Amino acid sequence: MIRLILFSFIGVMILYIYYLFRRQLHWVLQRVCHTRVKSRTDVKGTLVKDPLTGEYYVK
């Protein structure tokens, strides 16, 4: 009987640690993805208006 309780406790602890690991991994991957998207959409440069067409372009 004590073995059953001990193995059940160990199993619950393993599942809890797995849950914490997955949550931390999800958080890290979200930060990496957000940083990647931000760096892709963050254009460095100055907008200059073309006097002939009136359109703006990045210089």
DOLUM-664874 format. One record per residue (C-alpha): residue number from 1; residue in one letter; x, y, z. Coordinates in nm, 2 decimals, always signed. Layout:
N
+-----+------+--------+--------+--------+
!  nr ! rest !      u !      v !      w !
+-----+------+--------+--------+--------+
! NUM !    a !      X !      Y !      Z !
...
+-----+------+--------+--------+--------+
This chain:
59
+-----+------+--------+--------+--------+
!  nr ! rest !      u !      v !      w !
+-----+------+--------+--------+--------+
!   1 !    m !  +0.00 !  +0.00 !  +0.00 !
!   2 !    i !  +0.28 !  +0.24 !  +0.08 !
!   3 !    r !  +0.44 !  +0.16 !  -0.26 !
!   4 !    l !  +0.12 !  +0.26 !  -0.44 !
!   5 !    i !  +0.11 !  +0.59 !  -0.25 !
!   6 !    l !  +0.48 !  +0.66 !  -0.31 !
!   7 !    f !  +0.46 !  +0.58 !  -0.68 !
!   8 !    s !  +0.14 !  +0.79 !  -0.72 !
!   9 !    f !  +0.31 !  +1.08 !  -0.55 !
!  10 !    i !  +0.61 !  +1.05 !  -0.77 !
!  11 !    g !  +0.39 !  +1.03 !  -1.08 !
!  12 !    v !  +0.20 !  +1.35 !  -0.98 !
!  13 !    m !  +0.53 !  +1.53 !  -0.92 !
!  14 !    i !  +0.66 !  +1.43 !  -1.26 !
!  15 !    l !  +0.34 !  +1.55 !  -1.43 !
!  16 !    y !  +0.36 !  +1.88 !  -1.24 !
!  17 !    i !  +0.72 !  +1.93 !  -1.34 !
!  18 !    y !  +0.64 !  +1.85 !  -1.70 !
!  19 !    y !  +0.35 !  +2.11 !  -1.68 !
!  20 !    l !  +0.59 !  +2.37 !  -1.55 !
!  21 !    f !  +0.85 !  +2.29 !  -1.82 !
!  22 !    r !  +0.59 !  +2.32 !  -2.09 !
!  23 !    r !  +0.46 !  +2.65 !  -1.96 !
!  24 !    q !  +0.81 !  +2.80 !  -1.94 !
!  25 !    l !  +0.90 !  +2.67 !  -2.29 !
!  26 !    h !  +0.58 !  +2.83 !  -2.43 !
!  27 !    w !  +0.67 !  +3.16 !  -2.26 !
!  28 !    v !  +1.02 !  +3.16 !  -2.40 !
!  29 !    l !  +0.90 !  +3.07 !  -2.76 !
!  30 !    q !  +0.65 !  +3.35 !  -2.75 !
!  31 !    r !  +0.92 !  +3.60 !  -2.66 !
!  32 !    v !  +1.15 !  +3.47 !  -2.94 !
!  33 !    c !  +0.87 !  +3.49 !  -3.19 !
!  34 !    h !  +0.76 !  +3.84 !  -3.08 !
!  35 !    t !  +1.12 !  +3.96 !  -3.10 !
!  36 !    r !  +1.16 !  +3.81 !  -3.45 !
!  37 !    v !  +0.84 !  +3.97 !  -3.58 !
!  38 !    k !  +0.93 !  +4.30 !  -3.42 !
!  39 !    s !  +1.27 !  +4.31 !  -3.58 !
!  40 !    r !  +1.13 !  +4.21 !  -3.92 !
!  41 !    t !  +0.86 !  +4.49 !  -3.91 !
!  42 !    d !  +1.08 !  +4.76 !  -3.75 !
!  43 !    v !  +1.21 !  +4.94 !  -4.06 !
!  44 !    k !  +1.51 !  +5.17 !  -4.00 !
!  45 !    g !  +1.52 !  +5.47 !  -4.22 !
!  46 !    t !  +1.38 !  +5.81 !  -4.30 !
!  47 !    l !  +1.07 !  +5.87 !  -4.51 !
!  48 !    v !  +1.13 !  +6.11 !  -4.80 !
!  49 !    k !  +0.86 !  +6.25 !  -5.02 !
!  50 !    d !  +0.92 !  +6.22 !  -5.40 !
!  51 !    p !  +0.85 !  +6.57 !  -5.54 !
!  52 !    l !  +0.73 !  +6.43 !  -5.88 !
!  53 !    t !  +0.49 !  +6.16 !  -5.77 !
!  54 !    g !  +0.41 !  +6.28 !  -5.42 !
!  55 !    e !  +0.47 !  +5.93 !  -5.28 !
!  56 !    y !  +0.69 !  +5.86 !  -4.98 !
!  57 !    y !  +0.98 !  +5.61 !  -4.98 !
!  58 !    v !  +1.23 !  +5.49 !  -4.73 !
!  59 !    k !  +1.58 !  +5.64 !  -4.77 !
+-----+------+--------+--------+--------+
